[in-house]
Amino acid sequence: MVHPLIGVHAAIGELGVLAFLWVFIELMNPSAQGIKRCKKAAIVGVVCFLTVWVTGGIYYVMYYGPQVKPLILAGPQPWAHKIVMEAKEHIFLFLPFLAISVLGAISSLGNSLLKDKNARRTVQWLSALCVILGMAMALMGYLISTAARLSLELGVKP
């Protein structure tokens, strides 16, 4: 059975992705009110990514490591852990810091983002990177979960 913490982990992560998508779109045609909304969205995104960090860590230590990882490694798709999970772990560590950087840039630049096109584009692309990496996390999570389910369906014993 899938642990409910995985659903919480994934849902909050996707909310964080949507927050940074909001930042990206808001900066396409910025206004003073839009910059305020960007900052609020970035705060939501940072909180979500930090929360996902904690929930993912708890799940990994308490459930994934002792139960799911051995099941995947003994199953027909061990690459799901050996490659995908390893990549996910490293990208996952980087993502909250990237998100904090976006929030810091919006906070420090404020309304100067209205006039400074280069700064605005930089913040926009950093936000896009948060979205792309967040979506990659979701895809990797799907691949890992699929490998675990396949191992269970085949009756694999770790």
Helices and strands as residue ranges (DSSP letters): H 4-26, H 32-59, I 60-68, H 69-74, H 79-79, I 80-85, H 86-109, G 110-114, H 117-153
